[in-house]
Amino acid sequence: MRRILILWLCTASLSAFGERLSNPRTEERVGRLIRNMTLEEKIGQMTQRSGRGGVKAFREEIRLGRIGSILNEVDADSVNALQRIAVEESPNGIPLLIGRDVIHGFRTIFPIPLGLAATWNPALVEKGARIAAVEAASSGVHWTFAPMMDIARDPRWGRIAEGFGEDPYLAAVMSVAMIRGFQGDDLSGPASLAACAKHFAGYGAAEGGRDYNTVMMSENELRDVYLPPFRASVDAGCATFMAAFNELNGVPASGSSFLFRRILRDEWGFEGFVVSDWASITQMVPHGFAADHKQAAEKAIRAGIDMEMQTDSYVAHIRELLDEGRITMAMIDEAVANILRVKFAMGLFERPYTDASLFPPLLNAEHLESAKQAALQSAVLLKNNGVLPLSGNLKRLAVIGPLADAPHEQLGTWVFDGRAEDAVTPLAALRSRLPNGPHVDYVQTLAYSRDRDTRNFGRAVKAAKKSDAVLLFLGEEAILSGEAHCRADLNLPGAQDALVDAIRKTGRPVVLVILAGRPLTIGHLLDRVDAVLYAFHPGTMAGPALADLLFGTESPSGKLTVTFPKVVGQIPMYYNHKNTGRPPRAESWVHIDAIEVGVWQTSLGNESHYLDAGFLPEFPFGYGLSYTAFDYRNLKLSSGTIRHGDSLTVAADIRNTGSLAADEIVQLYIRDRVGDITRPVKELKGFRRIRLEPGETRTVRFTLKTEDLAFHNRKMEFVTEPGWFHVWIGPNSAEGLRGEFEIVQ
Ligand code: NOJ
């Protein structure tokens, strides 16, 4: 049994990954089946129901072939019981597909995806998804609604927690890693989950960072910024796609044949199936895009939405729409074929049941160790005046704050199957790590992050005064991010700022550890504390990972994958912005306090900045400190000129100049100086996580192909234009060694 697991965990990175879903034998089986199906059964395949209300209600419908998929039923025995009805009693014995939101772990919870991205470690992300797949599959799940690959440039948006941040390249790499992990090297394996690329498309660009809100963007921006992870997912063999809730340029995604027929099917050749989001088809009525559910169903089918999640518009109206000639049987057959193709590829016809005894236990030591590794590598050190790592000789440690011992909160958003009782909190880990070490005084002080009750501040201050160092665990509870949980104010909620002030006055060294689902505006706190470690929501193993980082067993190595603004008013703020005709410069930033009262306004010499917040973020994309220091030298380009179709090697020497072994994330950026469409000031094109011993130097080499520099021009052609480029190798998006090269025809 153990051997089987090891095989399942390892094979994901082998060669069969990314194979096509269709092949002549499958198409033949799909065709034969469709010829035998009644219209009722076809509509059934296009229908997904939620098991939350109790699955007993579905038995009869399954027997009649009226349901093709169920979400939110997670128990191998009850899934098997339902499956038996589908396979043995429904007219054509078509197995059910059981879906679940397995977003960052199943029972073993990994950091939220924004934290996972901060590891810049796709192999670790893949392993996490593999573990999630093994655990979920053992509970009867076949299909996860992940990865969410929506680019997010607005930290107010609660779902920024669920994605990989603001960069299309990084999000594509991480999405592919997750898909590999979920689907394994063979979709028909017993521990493989079908992945789902979501939400197609543009969902992360909701106006004002308010969930479900309107999205307006140019096709160039859509294709160059928001679509690359989705494109990469198709190439990686992702089995399913999910439609977004939002409208895009006036058309709700669920009714967009531009997205699903033109781009996804015709341009990209996607062979899997598309599911709506929860009720997103009927929501085309409030969107003002369909008069009623019948018209919504028609528009969704025409757009290419193969399966309806939760609502009933397909069941209620497909027959009528066919009779009236508003849709065709060919459209229905195509949707059903897309769904059946995935069911065949998953081997559900051969192996419809889950044998839970074949699987390793949930939350086993190997799973927990990987979750700890991910939590370790995802934390980002944002400030350190030398107080970290903490010395092993401390006598008394004060542990303060609402998130030091909050097992449910550290798991983060979208956790359906993880349990608070499995989570090891920072407090528990510090106590067990230090049985003979410093005495730990714990004062929760605030009951939860939004708590405004300052009555316990006195106790916290007392504990701080007696201590050699204070660890403040602040941030946001899990429920403050995620779907529909957006915030307009990104400061620490409740009385947490006041708590920082109260503790600071004790004069003790203060380490601020933040657990949160998004970037928070913490600039005003930086000079009130000695160090800041940003942990996102790190999952089940938050405690052991953070204890290791705080005491220096391992150096922090995570780097931000989203820009941290100084204040909310700067949003949207992202590193790969355009330059403008009047780009800002530090030396000419006019500060609001420097303006004389009554002076005339002038349009001369002004640049693009805010009078009160300048133009720089608090922390740039790619930023993160370490307990050691890295020196970047000797940028070398294999050539100063390359021809179309050729490639260029860019290399630099990275040296660990400190006294600790640590990982560094080396980043490659380019800037295309002039374009048919203006180009961003920087674009990430590669990265590498390397480990360096003290004093060690490594040459890191990147290969850039001219096709890596392509973008969509005004004619919507994907082209690399000749001309000059800047290239940087550096530790983040704001620093680095710069070179230049030219592409010639
Ligand atoms: C709505 C969310 O937008 C989607 O991401 C999720 O997968 C479904 N609900 C199912 O829970």
Residues whose N, C-alpha, C, O or C-beta is under 5 A from the ligand:
A	BS01	NOJ	D101 F145 D277 W278
